[in-house]
Amino acid sequence: MSSDHGHTSGHSHTPGDSSRTRLTIAFVITAVILLAEVVGAAITGSLALLVDAGHMLTDAGGLLLALFAANLATRAASARRTWGYGRAEVLAATAQAGVLLAVGVFVVVEGIQRLVHPPEIAANGLLVFGIIGLAGNIASILVLASSRKSNFNLRAAFLEVVNDALGSLAVIVAAIVIATTGWTRADAVAALLVGALILPRSFILLRETVDVLLESTPRGLDLDSVRAHLLEVPHVVAVHDLHATQIATGLPVLTAHVVVDDSCFYDGHASSMLDDLQECVASHFSVQIEHSTFQLERAVHSAHEHETHA
């Protein structure tokens, strides 16, 4: 006997119209800044500005990908895709994180070369384009800030515009240093600082999204604790094949085989036990599991099971 359970409290697992609108605005702002910085890098010869323009290019692509994923995630589930396209946001965030890591590595390599052989930099032009970039970045941050924790997709988008803002700020500082001291290596130093900011944040996001794709246990959920709680439910004899994973942001799922007293199958108690088990995993843990499936078994059923997992 098995049962699937899902709360219907109105909680949505897909980005709404507001989130998609925010992503659209952020994309347009980023695209405009990108064009301005490409022109600025050509005029000034600045690596920091060129790197920021490259970063903006990946961000514009990332935001476009995020927008596509946000629209895809709103599609209804089907017989072929029973969870719909909810995992599209995880795939988009993974791709964005991977590209950002590549940009960070390029920044470090090119920055070191520029430290050894610093080129001439047009400080005044660098300052102007740095200010333009920062203004646009701040506008994007304000647009995305309130929804940045909604899902991996929006978190990746917000992370990208924050990194852009830090990059623009580094460009401005480099321009001021070059204008006042003539030390052109400040441009390479600024580029390296941007790289140092990009790499760790991108790695963390990539690790978290890959965990979802590998169907790892959701962070903050201890399966040993889940098992212990399930065993405390009256008439439960054993729990095996306990699995928990995450389909998308805010959508953890859990399955388990639960061995119960034989009497439960004769006195009609099995159905109420399912309610108890589902309520247990839905309310006792920091990660609320809204979708759980339990297979109730008699002890003798284990002889018919394949080798069980933990």
C-alpha positions in Angstrom: 0.0 0.0 0.0 1.5 3.3 -1.0 0.4 6.9 -1.0 1.6 10.2 -2.4 0.9 13.4 -0.4 1.1 17.1 -1.4 0.0 20.1 0.5 -2.0 22.6 -1.5 -1.4 25.8 0.5 -1.2 28.0 -2.5 2.6 27.8 -2.5 4.0 28.3 -6.0 7.1 26.5 -7.3 7.5 28.6 -10.4 8.4 32.3 -10.9 5.4 34.6 -11.3 4.8 37.4 -13.7 6.6 39.8 -11.3 9.8 37.8 -11.4 9.8 37.6 -15.1 9.2 41.3 -15.5 12.1 42.0 -13.1 14.4 39.7 -15.2 13.3 41.5 -18.4 14.2 44.9 -17.0 17.5 43.7 -15.6 18.4 42.1 -19.0 17.6 45.4 -20.9 19.7 47.4 -18.5 22.6 44.9 -18.7 22.5 44.9 -22.5 22.7 48.7 -22.7 25.7 48.8 -20.2 27.4 46.0 -22.2 27.3 48.1 -25.4 28.6 51.1 -23.5 31.5 49.2 -22.0 32.5 47.6 -25.3 32.8 51.1 -26.7 34.6 52.3 -23.6 37.1 49.4 -23.6 38.0 50.2 -27.3 38.5 53.8 -26.5 40.5 53.5 -23.3 42.4 50.3 -23.7 41.4 49.2 -20.2 41.6 45.5 -19.2 39.3 46.1 -16.2 36.7 47.7 -18.5 37.1 45.0 -21.1 36.8 42.3 -18.4 33.7 44.0 -17.1 32.3 44.1 -20.6 33.0 40.4 -21.0 31.4 39.8 -17.6 28.4 41.8 -18.8 28.2 39.7 -21.9 28.0 36.5 -19.9 25.5 38.3 -17.6 23.3 39.4 -20.5 23.3 35.9 -21.8 22.7 34.5 -18.3 19.8 36.9 -17.7 18.3 35.9 -21.1 18.7 32.3 -20.2 17.1 33.0 -16.8 14.2 34.7 -18.4 13.8 31.8 -20.8 13.9 29.3 -17.9 11.4 31.4 -15.9 8.9 31.2 -18.7 9.6 27.5 -19.3 9.0 26.8 -15.6 5.5 28.1 -15.8 4.4 25.3 -18.2 2.1 22.7 -16.7 3.1 19.2 -15.9 2.3 16.5 -18.4 2.4 12.7 -18.7 5.9 13.0 -20.2 7.2 15.6 -17.7 5.4 14.9 -14.5 7.1 17.7 -12.6 6.7 20.1 -15.5 9.7 22.3 -16.3 10.5 23.2 -12.7 14.1 22.1 -13.0 14.7 24.5 -15.9 15.7 27.2 -13.4 18.3 24.8 -11.9 19.8 24.1 -15.3 19.9 27.8 -16.1 21.6 28.7 -12.8 24.2 25.9 -13.4 25.0 27.2 -16.8 25.4 30.7 -15.5 27.6 29.6 -12.7 29.8 27.6 -15.1 30.3 30.6 -17.4 31.1 32.9 -14.5 33.8 30.5 -13.3 35.3 30.6 -16.8 35.2 34.4 -16.8 36.9 34.5 -13.4 39.7 32.2 -14.6 40.3 34.4 -17.7 40.4 37.5 -15.5 43.1 36.1 -13.2 45.3 34.9 -16.1 45.0 38.1 -18.2 45.3 40.3 -15.1 48.6 38.7 -14.1 50.0 39.3 -17.7 48.9 42.9 -17.5 50.7 43.4 -14.2 53.9 42.3 -15.9 53.4 44.3 -19.0 51.0 47.2 -18.2 49.5 49.0 -21.3 48.6 52.7 -21.6 45.2 53.5 -20.1 42.9 56.5 -20.8 41.9 57.2 -17.2 39.3 59.9 -17.9 37.4 57.8 -20.4 37.7 54.8 -18.0 36.1 56.8 -15.2 33.2 57.9 -17.3 32.3 54.4 -18.5 32.9 53.0 -15.0 30.3 55.4 -13.6 27.8 54.5 -16.4 28.3 50.8 -15.6 27.8 51.3 -11.9 24.6 53.3 -12.3 23.1 50.6 -14.5 24.2 47.9 -12.1 22.6 49.6 -9.2 19.4 49.9 -11.1 19.4 46.2 -11.8 20.2 45.3 -8.2 17.2 47.4 -7.1 15.0 45.6 -9.6 16.0 42.1 -8.5 16.7 42.5 -4.8 13.3 41.7 -3.5 13.0 38.4 -5.4 16.6 37.2 -5.3 15.7 34.3 -2.8 12.8 33.0 -4.8 14.8 30.3 -6.6 18.2 29.4 -7.9 17.6 31.1 -11.2 16.9 34.5 -9.7 19.7 34.1 -7.2 22.1 33.5 -10.0 20.8 36.6 -11.9 21.1 38.7 -8.7 24.6 37.4 -8.1 25.7 38.4 -11.6 24.5 42.0 -11.3 26.1 42.3 -7.9 29.4 41.1 -9.3 28.9 43.6 -12.2 28.4 46.4 -9.7 31.6 45.5 -7.9 33.4 45.3 -11.2 32.2 48.7 -12.1 33.3 50.1 -8.8 36.7 48.5 -9.2 37.0 50.2 -12.7 36.1 53.6 -11.1 38.8 53.2 -8.4 41.4 52.1 -11.0 40.6 55.2 -13.1 41.0 57.5 -10.2 44.3 55.9 -9.2 45.7 56.1 -12.7 44.5 59.7 -13.1 46.1 60.8 -9.9 49.3 58.7 -9.7 49.9 57.4 -13.3 50.2 53.9 -12.0 48.6 52.0 -14.9 48.9 48.6 -13.1 45.9 49.7 -11.1 43.8 48.6 -14.0 45.1 45.0 -13.8 44.7 45.0 -10.0 41.1 46.0 -10.4 40.5 43.2 -12.9 42.1 40.7 -10.5 39.9 41.9 -7.7 36.8 41.4 -9.9 38.1 37.8 -10.6 38.6 37.2 -6.8 34.9 38.2 -6.3 33.5 36.1 -9.1 35.2 32.8 -8.4 34.1 31.8 -4.9 30.5 33.0 -5.3 30.2 31.2 -8.6 31.7 28.0 -7.2 29.2 28.0 -4.3 26.2 28.4 -6.6 27.6 25.8 -9.0 28.0 23.3 -6.1 24.5 23.9 -4.9 22.8 23.5 -8.3 24.9 20.4 -9.1 23.7 18.9 -5.8 20.1 19.3 -7.0 20.9 17.8 -10.4 22.7 14.8 -8.7 19.5 14.4 -6.5 21.5 14.9 -3.3 19.6 15.2 -0.1 18.3 18.8 0.3 20.6 21.0 2.5 19.3 21.2 6.0 17.5 17.9 5.9 19.1 15.1 8.0 17.8 11.7 6.8 18.9 10.0 10.1 16.6 12.4 11.9 13.8 11.8 9.5 14.2 8.0 10.0 14.1 8.4 13.8 10.9 10.5 13.6 9.2 8.0 11.3 10.1 5.1 13.7 8.4 7.0 16.5 5.1 6.8 14.7 2.9 4.1 16.4 3.0 0.6 14.6 6.1 1.4 12.5 8.5 -1.5 12.7 11.2 -0.4 10.3 12.0 2.2 7.5 14.1 1.4 4.4 14.8 2.8 0.9 14.5 6.3 2.4 15.3 8.9 -0.3 15.0 12.7 -0.4 15.8 15.0 -3.2 14.9 18.4 -4.6 13.1 18.9 -7.9 13.5 22.7 -8.0 13.7 25.6 -5.5 11.2 25.0 -2.7 10.1 21.6 -4.0 11.8 18.8 -1.9 10.3 15.3 -2.3 10.7 12.2 -0.1 10.0 8.5 -0.6 10.3 5.6 1.8 9.3 2.0 2.4 7.7 1.6 5.9 7.3 -1.8 7.5 4.3 -1.7 9.9 2.5 -4.2 12.2 0.5 -6.8 10.3 -2.6 -5.8 12.2 -2.7 -2.5 10.4 -3.7 -4.2 7.2 -6.7 -5.9 8.9 -8.1 -3.3 11.2 -8.2 -0.4 8.7 -5.5 1.5 10.5 -3.2 1.7 7.5 -4.9 4.7 5.9 -4.6 6.8 9.1 -1.0 5.8 9.4 -0.2 7.3 6.0 -1.7 10.6 7.3 0.6 10.4 10.4 3.7 9.6 8.3 3.0 12.4 5.9 2.3 14.9 8.6 5.5 13.9 10.4 7.8 14.8 7.4 5.7 17.9 6.5 5.9 19.6 9.9 8.8 18.4 12.0 11.8 19.6 10.0 13.3 22.9 8.9 12.9 21.7 5.3 9.2 21.2 4.9 8.5 18.3 2.6 5.3 18.9 0.9 5.5 15.9 -1.4 6.0 12.5 0.2 5.3 9.0 -0.9 5.2 6.0 1.4 4.9 2.3 0.7 3.5 0.5 3.6 4.7 -3.1 3.9 4.2 -6.2 6.1 7.4 -7.6 7.6 7.2 -10.7 5.4 7.2 -8.5 2.3 11.0 -7.9 2.6 11.6 -11.4 1.1 10.2 -10.0 -2.2 12.2 -6.8 -2.2 15.3 -6.2 -4.2 18.4 -5.2 -2.2 17.3 -2.2 -0.1 19.1 1.1 0.3 19.6 3.0 3.5 
